[in-house]
């Protein structure tokens, strides 16, 4: 099975590397191919309005963007970017859908974008459930280590009665906490099973819709 919208991006899709996230250097502003800058922004899923950030950065260097060239590059980049493959990857990576796709590509892109977002949400839920369970188990392990230590302390014949009573009280408190955590662990385990099942079911649904034989 091969997932159609997970195919590697072509080199042409990422041939430009001129801008940072929000700023451009003086050299970049002066030498910028504004059509290429627009293309790159679109290929990163950025809205055409991102040119205002470039304009702000380049104003410090007395350079103004070529808006026509930028718009042309952005339009071309949007057509290259707005594939089902990129829609899924953009959603899965947590990217925002800035609705840059032309009408004839928008629906297919949005469908796979939402599929990617849905899978990302479920992956995060599984990761959170695993982390919660691990945290509980680590706390239980620390308590169990304390039990072992305190049992050795209580076995000390020279331990004063008052000290023995304090250690025993600590043991009792720790055991109560351990019992409480044991119940939490069971709930956490059940939650992990549910979130993993939800993730697996959702992924299976995606496979049924978007996978194809290789």
N, C-alpha and C positions, 0 to 999 in steps of 0.2 A: 504493500500500500504506500502511496505517496501523496502527501498533502499539497495540493496545487498551489495554495497561496503561501507556502513556506519555501518556495524556490529561491535560490540566492539572487540577490540584486545584481544587475549587470554593471560592468565597470562604467558604462556611459552614464548611469544614473547618478554616480557620485564623482564625476570627473572634476568638479570645481571645489576648491577649498580655500576660499578667500576671507570669509567672515567668521567672527566669533559669534557667541550667542546674541549679544546686544551691541557690540562695539566694533569699530574698525580702526586700525592704526592709520597714521598719516600716510604712510606708504601705500597701504591698501586703498585708502580713499582716492589718492592721486592716480593710482594705476588701475583702478577697478574697471572691470568689464561689467557694466551694470546689467547687461542681459544675463551674463553668467551668474551674477549675484542673485538676481531674481529667480533664476532657474534653481540655484542651490537652496534658496529659502523654501521654494515650493517642494523640493525633494525632501526637505526635512519636515514637511507638513505645516509650515508657517504660513500665516495669512499674508496677503499682499500688503496689508497695512504695516508689516514689519519694516518696510522701507523707511518709515518715519524714524525708527531707531537708528538706521544707518545715516539718515539725513542729520539727526541730532549729533551723532558721533563725528560726522565729516564736517559739520558746520564749524567745529573747533579748528579745522584745518583749512577753512575757507573753500571747501569743496561741496558742491551740490550734486545729488544723484541725478542721473539721466532717467527721469521717471518713465518716459516712453520705452526706453530700452529695458528698464527693470520690469515694467508691466508685460512686455513681450516675453522676456525670459521666464517670468513667473507663470504666465499662461502655458508656455511650453512645458515647464517643469511640472505644473499641476496635472497635465495630461499624462506625463510619464510616471508621476507619483501615484495617481489614483487608480491603482490596480487592486484586485481582490487580495493578492499577496501582501502588498504594502498595507492595505487596510487592516488585515489580521495582525501583522507585526506591529503596526502603530498602536492598535488597541491593547495588544498583549504587553507592550513595553510601557504602557501608561501615558502615551501621547494623547493630546487633545485633538479632537476633530474640529478643525477651524472651518469646515465646509468650503474648502477651496476647490473641490472637484466640479468640473463642468457637468451640466445636466445629464449628459449621456453616460457618464461614468459614476455619478454620485451614488446611485442606489446600490450598485454592486460593491462599491467601496464601503459604504455605510454598513451593509449587511455583515461583511467580514470583520469590519472594525468592531462592531458590537459583539461579534463572536469572540474576538480576541480579548475585549474588555471583560466579557463574562468569564472567560477562562482565567484571566489574570485575577479577578476577584476571588474565584474559587481556589486558586493556588495560594493566594494570600491567606484565605481562611484556613486552609490546611496547615500552612506554616505557623500561623498563630496558635492553632490547636496543639500542634506538636510542641511549640515553645512553652505553652501553658502547662502541658503535661510534664515536660522536662523540668520546669521550675519546681513543680510540686514534688516530683521524685527526688530532686536534689535536696530539697528541704527535709524530706523524709529520711534520706540517707544521712544527713547531718545529725538528725535526732537519733538515729540508730547508732551512729558513732558515739554520741553522747551517752546513750544507754550503756554501751560497752565500757566506756570510761568510768561512769558512775558506779557500775556494778563492781568494778575493781576497787573503787574507793570505799564502797560499803563493805567490801570483804576485808578491809584493813582493821585489824583488831584494836589498834591504838587510837582509832577515831573516837573523838569525844562525842558524848550523847547529843549535844546541841548541834555539832557539825553533822553528825549522822542524820539527825532529823531534817536539817536543811537540805542535805543531799537527797534524802528520800523524797522531800517535798518537790525538789527540782525534777526528780525522776517521774513523780506522779503528774506534774504539770506537762512534762515532755510527752508522757504517754498519752495524755488527753489530746495534746496537740497532734500527735502522730495518728490517733484515731480519727480526728477531724480531717486531717490531710488525706487519710486513706479513703474517706468518703469523697473528698474533692477529686482524688485521683480517679476514682471510678467514674465520676461524672465527666472528667476530662477525657478519659479513655473513650467513653460513649460519644462525646462530642467529636473527637478525632475520627471515630468510625463514621459518624454521620457526614462530616465535612469531606472526608476522603471519598465516601460513596457518592456524594453530590458532585464532587469534582470528576470522578470517573464516569458517572452517568452523563454529565455535560460534555465531557470530552468525546464520549462515544457518539453523542448526538452530532457533534461537530464532524467527527470522522464519517458518519453516515451521510452528512450533507456535502462535505468538501474533499474527502479522500477519493483517490482513484487508483486503480492498479498501475504499477510501474512497468 
